[in-house]
């Protein structure tokens, strides 16, 4: 079943420049799609257009349609482009949720973590009192946070970056969305924490049967978690295909450049590790 259909999506800035130009793709229920490109390639703007969250002053055209039988008062298709904010707000959370790059920007620094996780649970599921407290604890446990009671009492600045990102994931999943959008969710984390968060996301998406739109500039990261990939450059989709096709037989020069850079980095790391091992050998 197709969950999301994006057709001829354009996002234009106030000066008339196209930030996203004629992007089209589909995403099936439970499918994993990666958007990859350098900074300014239009990948995050594409995600914002999908959720109806583009900043004021930008013009969005084309079509972004969610096929949602039974989700919204019996309507089977929901068009995001041109929809009113009230309607979009009622659908966010139930239909799609986003995990952003820097959790500190998504979390209220003056509110305890537990209250922030509780808000979507209270709003969307109508939970109160002990049931709400239990749901908050369960949500923090699901994202593998040790001592969830302590985490719930903490303020965002009192926990680590990796813990904050796990809290942000718990909030995004609180309403059991059909689509999770992960926008550079590991970029602000150190390498070992990145691996843990990727493993967590991989498991949660599998367990819940959600669709995933994973956005990154890192081809190796996208290759690990996505099934298909779209390569964006200057707002244009220059190549798409399965991860294996794009990595092993890139067609566009820009994609070949990305793949080559990733392989050179891997080779440099392997050489550094081999050198360190040789240096320790008596």
SERO-4910 file (N, C-alpha, C, O; in steps of 0.05 Angstrom, whole numbers):
BEGIN
 pado doro    nc1    nc2    nc3   cac1   cac2   cac3    cc1    cc2    cc3    oc1    oc2    oc3
  Unk    A     17    -24      0      0      0      0     18     25      0     36     27     16
  Unk    A     11     44    -18     26     69    -19     16     88      3     -8     93      5
  Unk    A     34     97     20     27    115     41     29    144     33     12    161     38
  Unk    A     51    151     18     57    179     11     64    180    -19     79    165    -29
  Unk    A     51    200    -32     58    205    -60     65    235    -63     48    252    -58
  Unk    A     89    240    -71     99    267    -76    102    270   -106    116    254   -119
  Unk    A     89    290   -118     89    293   -147     95    322   -154     80    340   -147
  Unk    A    116    326   -169    122    353   -179    125    374   -158    116    396   -161
  Unk    A    137    366   -136    140    385   -113    160    407   -119    183    402   -127
  Unk    A    151    432   -116    168    455   -118    166    472    -92    144    475    -82
  Unk    A    188    482    -83    189    501    -61    205    525    -71    229    521    -78
  Unk    A    193    548    -71    206    572    -82    210    593    -61    191    599    -46
  Unk    A    233    605    -60    239    626    -41    227    652    -49    217    655    -72
  Unk    A    227    672    -31    214    698    -37    227    713    -60    215    730    -72
  Unk    A    253    706    -65    266    719    -88    262    705   -114    273    713   -135
  Unk    A    246    683   -113    239    669   -138    257    645   -144    252    632   -164
  Unk    A    276    640   -127    294    617   -132    282    591   -122    270    590   -101
  Unk    A    284    570   -138    274    544   -131    293    531   -111    316    527   -116
  Unk    A    282    525    -87    296    510    -66    293    480    -70    310    464    -64
  Unk    A    269    473    -80    263    445    -88    249    447   -115    231    463   -118
  Unk    A    258    430   -134    248    433   -161    239    406   -172    256    389   -178
  Unk    A    213    403   -175    201    380   -189    210    353   -177    217    335   -192
  Unk    A    208    351   -151    215    326   -137    190    308   -136    169    318   -128
  Unk    A    193    283   -144    171    264   -143    181    237   -133    203    228   -140
  Unk    A    165    225   -116    171    198   -106    147    187    -91    128    202    -84
  Unk    A    147    161    -87    126    148    -70    140    134    -47    164    127    -49
  Unk    A    125    130    -26    135    116     -3    113     97      7     91    106     14
  Unk    A    119     72      8     99     52     17     98     49     47    117     57     61
  Unk    A     76     39     57     74     34     86     95     15     94     99     -7     82
  Unk    A    110     22    115    132      5    125    158      7    109    177     -7    116
  Unk    A    159     23     88    183     25     71    202     45     83    194     63     97
  Unk    A    227     42     75    248     61     85    261     74     61    273     61     43
  Unk    A    260    100     61    271    116     39    291    136     50    285    150     70
  Unk    A    314    138     37    334    158     45    336    181     26    335    177      2
  Unk    A    337    205     36    343    229     20    371    238     27    378    243     50
  Unk    A    389    239      7    417    246     12    425    269     -5    417    271    -28
  Unk    A    442    286      6    453    308     -9    468    326     10    466    324     35
  Unk    A    484    344     -1    500    362     15    482    384     27    458    385     20
  Unk    A    493    400     44    478    422     56    468    440     34    483    448     16
  Unk    A    442    448     35    430    465     15    419    450     -9    411    463    -28
  Unk    A    419    423     -8    410    408    -31    379    406    -33    369    398    -53
  Unk    A    365    414    -11    336    414    -12    324    391      3    299    388      3
  Unk    A    340    374     16    329    350     28    312    357     53    290    346     56
  Unk    A    321    375     70    305    383     93    281    399     85    260    397     97
  Unk    A    284    416     65    261    431     55    239    413     43    216    419     46
  Unk    A    248    391     31    228    372     21    212    360     44    188    357     43
  Unk    A    226    353     66    213    342     90    194    362    102    172    355    110
  Unk    A    202    387    103    184    408    114    159    411     97    137    415    108
  Unk    A    162    410     71    139    412     53    120    388     57     96    392     55
  Unk    A    131    365     62    114    341     66     97    344     90     74    334     91
  Unk    A    107    357    111     92    360    136     77    387    137     64    393    157
  Unk    A     80    403    116     66    429    116     79    449    135     65    466    146
  Unk    A    105    447    139    119    464    159    139    483    146    158    492    159
  Unk    A    136    488    120    155    507    107    152    535    120    130    543    127
  Unk    A    175    549    123    175    575    135    158    595    119    154    592     95
  Unk    A    148    616    133    132    637    119    149    650     97    173    652     99
  Unk    A    136    658     75    149    671     53    157    652     30    163    661      9
  Unk    A    155    626     35    161    606     14    135    598      1    114    596     13
  Unk    A    137    592    -25    114    583    -41    118    553    -47    138    545    -58
  Unk    A     98    538    -40     98    509    -45     77    502    -66     54    510    -64
  Unk    A     85    486    -87     67    477   -107     72    448   -113     92    437   -104
  Unk    A     55    436   -129     57    408   -134     37    393   -116     16    404   -108
  Unk    A     43    368   -109     24    352    -94     39    335    -74     59    323    -80
  Unk    A     28    334    -49     38    316    -28     13    303    -17     -2    315     -2
  Unk    A      9    278    -23    -16    264    -16    -10    240      2      7    223     -5
  Unk    A    -23    239     25    -22    216     42    -47    199     37    -70    209     38
  Unk    A    -44    173     32    -66    154     30    -70    143     58    -54    127     68
  Unk    A    -93    150     70    -97    144     99   -125    133    103   -141    146    116
  Unk    A   -132    110     93   -159     99     97   -166     97    127   -152     85    143
  Unk    A   -188    110    134   -198    108    162   -185    126    182   -193    126    205
  Unk    A   -164    141    174   -150    157    194   -165    183    200   -166    192    223
  Unk    A   -176    196    179   -187    223    182   -216    224    174   -223    232    151
  Unk    A   -233    215    192   -262    216    188   -270    203    161   -287    213    146
  Unk    A   -257    181    155   -265    166    132   -253    175    106   -256    162     85
  Unk    A   -238    197    106   -225    206     82   -201    188     75   -185    182     93
  Unk    A   -198    180     51   -177    162     43   -152    176     33   -131    164     32
  Unk    A   -155    201     24   -132    216     14   -131    244     25   -151    258     26
  Unk    A   -107    252     34   -104    278     46    -82    293     31    -59    284     30
  Unk    A    -89    316     19    -70    333      4    -59    354     24    -74    369     35
  Unk    A    -33    354     27    -19    372     45    -17    400     33    -22    420     46
  Unk    A     -8    401      7     -4    427     -6    -31    442     -8    -50    432    -20
  Unk    A    -31    466      5    -55    482      5    -74    477     28    -94    491     31
  Unk    A    -68    457     45    -86    451     67    -82    472     89    -60    483     92
  Unk    A   -103    478    104   -102    497    126    -87    486    150    -84    462    153
  Unk    A    -76    505    165    -59    497    188    -75    481    209    -64    462    221
  Unk    A   -100    487    213   -116    472    232   -118    443    224   -116    425    241
  Unk    A   -122    438    199   -124    411    189    -98    396    191    -97    373    199
  Unk    A    -76    410    184    -50    398    185    -42    391    214    -30    370    220
  Unk    A    -48    409    233    -42    405    261    -56    380    271    -45    365    287
  Unk    A    -81    376    262    -96    353    272    -84    327    262    -90    306    273
  Unk    A    -69    328    240    -58    304    228    -30    297    237    -22    274    237
  Unk    A    -15    318    244     13    313    253     12    297    279     -4    301    297
  Unk    A     31    279    281     31    261    304     18    235    297     31    214    298
  Unk    A     -8    236    290    -21    211    282    -11    201    255     -8    177    251
  Unk    A     -6    219    237      2    211    210     33    211    207     44    192    196
  Unk    A     45    233    215     74    235    212     86    251    235     74    270    245
  Unk    A    110    243    243    125    257    264    154    260    255    163    244    239
  Unk    A    167    280    265    195    286    256    214    286    280    208    297    301
  Unk    A    237    274    275    260    276    294    281    294    280    290    288    258
  Unk    A    288    316    293    306    335    281    335    331    289    340    315    307
  Unk    A    353    345    276    381    341    280    390    348    308    405    332    321
  Unk    A    381    370    319    390    379    345    367    378    365    349    395    363
  Unk    A    367    359    383    344    356    401    340    380    419    317    384    428
  Unk    A    360    396    424    357    419    441    338    439    429    324    454    443
  Unk    A    336    439    402    318    458    389    289    447    389    270    462    386
  Unk    A    286    421    394    259    409    394    248    407    423    224    403    427
  Unk    A    266    410    443    258    407    470    257    434    484    273    452    478
  Unk    A    237    438    501    234    463    517    254    462    540    252    445    557
  Unk    A    274    481    540    294    479    561    284    485    589    297    478    609
  Unk    A    260    496    591    249    503    617    228    483    628    215    488    648
  Unk    A    225    461    613    205    441    621    218    414    625    235    406    609
  Unk    A    210    401    646    222    374    651    215    355    629    194    357    616
  Unk    A    233    336    625    231    318    602    204    302    603    191    299    583
  Unk    A    197    293    627    173    277    630    148    292    620    130    280    608
  Unk    A    146    318    627    123    333    619    122    336    588    101    337    576
  Unk    A    146    338    576    147    342    547    138    316    532    125    317    512
  Unk    A    146    293    543    137    268    531    108    264    537     93    252    520
  Unk    A     98    273    560     70    270    567     51    285    549     29    277    544
  Unk    A     60    308    539     42    326    524     29    312    500      5    313    497
  Unk    A     45    300    482     32    287    459     15    263    467     -5    257    455
  Unk    A     23    249    488      7    227    498    -20    236    509    -40    224    504
  Unk    A    -19    258    524    -44    269    534    -62    280    512    -86    275    512
  Unk    A    -50    295    493    -65    308    473    -77    288    453   -101    290    445
  Unk    A    -62    268    445    -71    250    424    -86    226    435   -104    216    422
  Unk    A    -78    217    459    -90    192    469   -108    197    492   -121    178    502
  Unk    A   -110    222    502   -129    228    523   -121    217    550   -139    213    567
  Unk    A    -96    211    555    -88    198    580    -85    219    602    -78    242    597
  Unk    A    -91    210    626    -89    228    650    -78    212    673    -79    187    673
  Unk    A    -68    225    693    -61    213    719    -41    190    717    -21    192    703
  Unk    A    -48    168    731    -30    145    731    -25    133    704     -3    124    698
  Unk    A    -46    132    688    -43    121    661    -23    137    644     -8    126    629
  Unk    A    -24    164    647     -5    181    633     23    177    643     42    175    627
  Unk    A     26    175    670     53    171    681     64    144    671     88    143    664
  Unk    A     48    123    671     57     97    662     65     98    632     84     85    624
  Unk    A     50    113    616     55    115    588     81    130    583     97    122    565
  Unk    A     87    151    598    112    165    596    136    147    602    156    146    588
  Unk    A    133    132    624    155    113    632    159     92    610    182     86    603
  Unk    A    137     82    599    139     62    578    152     73    553    168     60    540
  Unk    A    146     99    546    157    112    522    187    115    526    202    112    506
  Unk    A    196    123    550    225    126    554    240     99    555    262     97    546
  Unk    A    226     79    566    238     52    565    241     42    537    260     28    531
  Unk    A    221     48    520    222     38    492    246     48    477    256     34    459
  Unk    A    255     72    483    279     83    469    304     77    485    325     90    481
  Unk    A    303     57    502    326     46    516    340     66    534    365     67    535
  Unk    A    324     82    548    336    100    568    336     87    595    314     80    606
  Unk    A    359     83    606    361     72    633    351     92    654    354    116    650
  Unk    A    339     82    675    328     99    696    308    120    685    313    144    688
  Unk    A    287    111    673    268    130    661    255    150    681    248    172    673
  Unk    A    253    142    706    241    160    726    259    184    730    250    207    732
  Unk    A    286    179    731    305    201    734    305    219    709    305    244    711
  Unk    A    304    206    686    304    222    661    279    239    659    281    262    651
  Unk    A    257    229    668    231    244    666    232    268    684    220    289    678
  Unk    A    247    267    707    248    290    725    269    310    716    269    333    727
  Unk    A    287    303    698    309    321    690    299    342    670    279    339    656
  Unk    A    315    364    669    312    384    648    330    376    624    350    361    629
  Unk    A    325    384    600    341    376    577    371    380    581    387    364    572
  Unk    A    379    403    593    408    408    596    421    390    616    446    389    618
  Unk    A    405    375    632    416    357    652    422    329    642    431    312    657
  Unk    A    415    323    617    421    297    606    439    300    581    442    322    571
  Unk    A    450    278    572    470    280    550    456    284    523    432    281    521
  Unk    A    472    290    503    461    294    476    448    269    465    426    270    453
  Unk    A    460    246    470    448    221    461    421    215    476    402    206    463
  Unk    A    420    221    502    395    218    517    374    237    507    351    230    505
  Unk    A    382    262    501    362    281    490    351    272    464    327    274    459
  Unk    A    368    260    446    357    251    421    338    227    425    319    225    410
  Unk    A    344    210    444    325    188    450    299    199    460    277    188    454
  Unk    A    300    220    477    275    233    486    259    244    462    235    240    461
  Unk    A    273    257    444    260    268    420    247    245    404    225    249    393
  Unk    A    260    222    402    249    200    387    224    190    402    204    183    389
  Unk    A    225    188    429    202    179    444    178    198    440    156    189    437
  Unk    A    183    224    439    161    243    434    150    240    406    126    241    402
  Unk    A    168    235    386    158    231    358    141    206    355    123    206    339
  Unk    A    147    186    371    133    160    368    109    159    386     93    139    385
  Unk    A    105    179    403     83    178    423     56    173    411     39    161    424
  Unk    A     51    184    387     25    181    375     23    159    354      4    157    339
  Unk    A     44    142    354     45    119    336     41    128    307     22    118    294
  Unk    A     58    145    296     54    155    269     58    133    248     72    114    252
  Unk    A     45    137    225     49    119    202     76    124    189     88    106    177
  Unk    A     86    149    190    111    156    178    128    172    198    119    191    210
  Unk    A    153    162    201    173    177    217    193    190    198    205    177    182
  Unk    A    196    216    201    216    231    186    239    236    205    236    249    226
  Unk    A    263    227    198    287    231    214    306    249    198    318    240    179
  Unk    A    308    274    207    323    294    192    351    298    205    353    312    225
  Unk    A    371    285    194    398    285    205    398    279    235    410    295    250
  Unk    A    386    257    243    382    253    272    408    246    287    408    247    312
  Unk    A    429    239    273    454    231    287    477    250    282    498    246    293
  Unk    A    473    271    266    495    288    258    508    303    282    532    307    283
  Unk    A    492    310    302    502    326    324    514    308    347    521    318    368
  Unk    A    515    282    342    524    263    362    551    252    356    559    252    332
  Unk    A    566    243    376    592    231    370    588    203    358    566    192    358
  Unk    A    609    192    347    607    169    330    594    145    344    577    131    333
  Unk    A    603    139    368    592    116    382    563    119    389    548    100    388
  Unk    A    555    144    396    527    149    402    510    148    376    487    138    377
  Unk    A    522    157    354    508    155    328    500    126    323    477    121    315
  Unk    A    519    108    326    514     79    321    491     69    338    474     54    329
  Unk    A    491     76    364    470     67    382    442     78    373    423     63    373
  Unk    A    441    104    365    416    116    358    406    103    331    382     98    329
  Unk    A    424     98    312    416     85    288    405     57    293    385     49    281
  Unk    A    418     42    310    408     15    317    381     17    330    363      1    325
  Unk    A    377     37    348    351     41    361    329     47    340    308     35    341
  Unk    A    335     66    322    315     73    302    308     49    284    285     44    278
  Unk    A    329     35    276    325     11    259    306     -8    273    287    -19    260
  Unk    A    310    -14    298    293    -33    313    265    -23    317    246    -38    313
  Unk    A    262      3    323    235     14    328    218     15    303    195      9    303
  Unk    A    231     22    280    216     23    255    207     -6    248    185     -9    238
  Unk    A    225    -25    252    218    -53    246    195    -63    264    176    -75    255
  Unk    A    197    -57    290    177    -67    309    150    -55    304    130    -68    307
  Unk    A    149    -29    297    124    -15    294    113    -16    266     90     -9    261
  Unk    A    129    -25    247    120    -26    219    115      1    207     98      4    189
  Unk    A    130     21    216    127     48    206    142     52    180    161     37    174
  Unk    A    133     71    164    150     80    142    170    100    153    166    113    173
  Unk    A    193    101    140    215    119    149    225    135    125    232    124    104
  Unk    A    227    161    129    241    179    111    265    189    126    263    205    144
  Unk    A    289    180    117    314    186    132    330    205    115    337    199     92
  Unk    A    337    228    127    351    249    113    379    252    124    383    254    148
  Unk    A    399    252    106    427    255    115    445    264     92    438    260     69
  Unk    A    467    275    100    489    280     80    508    257     79    526    257     62
  Unk    A    505    237     96    524    215    100    514    190     86    495    178     95
  Unk    A    526    183     64    518    160     48    520    134     64    503    117     61
  Unk    A    541    132     80    544    107     95    521    103    115    511     81    119
  Unk    A    513    125    128    491    124    147    465    117    133    450     99    143
  Unk    A    459    130    110    435    124     96    435     95     86    414     82     87
  Unk    A    458     85     77    459     58     67    453     37     88    443     16     83
  Unk    A    459     45    113    455     26    135    425     23    142    417      1    150
  Unk    A    409     43    138    382     42    148    360     43    127    337     36    133
  Unk    A    366     52    103    346     55     82    347     32     62    367     18     59
  Unk    A    324     28     48    322      8     26    326     22     -1    339     10    -19
  Unk    A    315     45     -4    318     61    -28    330     88    -21    329     97      2
  Unk    A    341    101    -41    353    127    -36    347    146    -60    347    137    -83
  Unk    A    344    171    -53    342    192    -73    364    212    -68    368    221    -45
  Unk    A    379    218    -89    402    237    -86    392    264    -96    383    267   -119
  Unk    A    395    284    -79    387    312    -86    411    330    -89    430    328    -73
  Unk    A    410    347   -109    431    367   -113    418    393   -123    404    393   -143
  Unk    A    422    414   -108    410    440   -115    380    438   -119    369    451   -137
  Unk    A    367    423   -101    338    420   -102    327    401   -122    302    398   -124
  Unk    A    344    388   -138    335    370   -159    343    341   -152    365    336   -143
  Unk    A    325    323   -156    331    294   -153    346    285   -177    335    282   -199
  Unk    A    372    280   -174    390    273   -196    392    243   -200    400    234   -222
  Unk    A    385    227   -180    386    198   -182    370    185   -160    367    196   -139
  Unk    A    359    162   -167    345    146   -147    347    117   -153    352    109   -176
  Unk    A    342    100   -133    344     72   -137    347     58   -111    347     70    -90
  Unk    A    351     31   -112    357     17    -87    384     25    -77    401     36    -93
  Unk    A    389     21    -52    415     28    -40    437     14    -55    458     26    -61
  Unk    A    433    -12    -61    454    -27    -75    460    -16   -103    483    -14   -111
  Unk    A    439     -8   -117    443      3   -144    458     30   -143    477     34   -158
  Unk    A    450     47   -125    462     74   -124    491     72   -114    508     87   -124
  Unk    A    496     55    -95    523     53    -84    542     38   -103    565     46   -106
  Unk    A    533     17   -115    550      0   -132    552      8   -161    571      2   -175
  Unk    A    531     23   -171    532     31   -199    520     59   -202    499     62   -216
  Unk    A    531     79   -189    520    106   -191    522    116   -220    542    112   -234
  Unk    A    501    130   -229    499    139   -256    507    169   -259    521    177   -277
  Unk    A    497    185   -240    501    214   -242    529    221   -231    538    210   -211
  Unk    A    543    241   -244    569    249   -234    570    257   -204    589    251   -190
  Unk    A    548    270   -195    548    279   -167    546    255   -149    559    254   -128
  Unk    A    529    235   -157    527    210   -140    554    196   -140    562    185   -119
  Unk    A    567    195   -163    593    181   -163    613    196   -145    630    183   -132
  Unk    A    611    222   -144    628    237   -126    622    231    -96    641    228    -80
  Unk    A    596    228    -90    589    221    -62    599    193    -55    611    190    -33
  Unk    A    595    174    -73    604    147    -68    635    146    -65    645    133    -47
  Unk    A    648    160    -83    678    160    -82    688    172    -56    707    162    -45
  Unk    A    675    194    -47    684    207    -22    680    188      1    697    187     19
  Unk    A    657    174      2    652    156     24    672    133     24    682    125     45
  Unk    A    680    123      0    699    101     -1    727    110      7    742     96     20
  Unk    A    734    135     -2    760    145      6    762    149     36    783    144     48
  Unk    A    740    158     48    740    162     77    743    135     91    758    132    110
  Unk    A    728    115     82    730     88     93    758     77     91    769     65    109
  Unk    A    771     82     67    798     73     63    818     86     81    836     73     91
  Unk    A    814    112     85    832    127    103    829    117    132    849    115    146
  Unk    A    805    112    140    800    101    167    813     74    171    825     68    191
  Unk    A    809     57    150    821     30    152    851     31    154    864     16    169
  Unk    A    863     50    138    892     53    139    902     63    166    922     54    177
  Unk    A    887     82    177    894     92    204    892     71    225    910     69    243
  Unk    A    871     54    223    868     32    243    890     12    240    902      3    259
  Unk    A    896      5    214    918    -15    210    944     -4    220    961    -18    231
  Unk    A    949     22    215    974     34    224    976     34    254    998     29    265
  Unk    A    954     39    268    954     39    297    960     11    308    974      8    327
  Unk    A    948     -9    295    952    -36    303    981    -44    298    994    -57    316
  Unk    A    992    -37    275   1020    -44    269   1039    -30    288   1059    -41    296
  Unk    A   1032     -6    296   1049      9    314   1050     -3    342   1069      0    357
  Unk    A   1029    -18    349   1028    -31    375   1041    -59    374   1046    -71    395
  Unk    A   1046    -70    350   1056    -97    348   1086    -98    356   1102    -83    344
  Unk    A   1093   -114    375   1121   -115    383   1139   -127    362   1163   -129    365
***
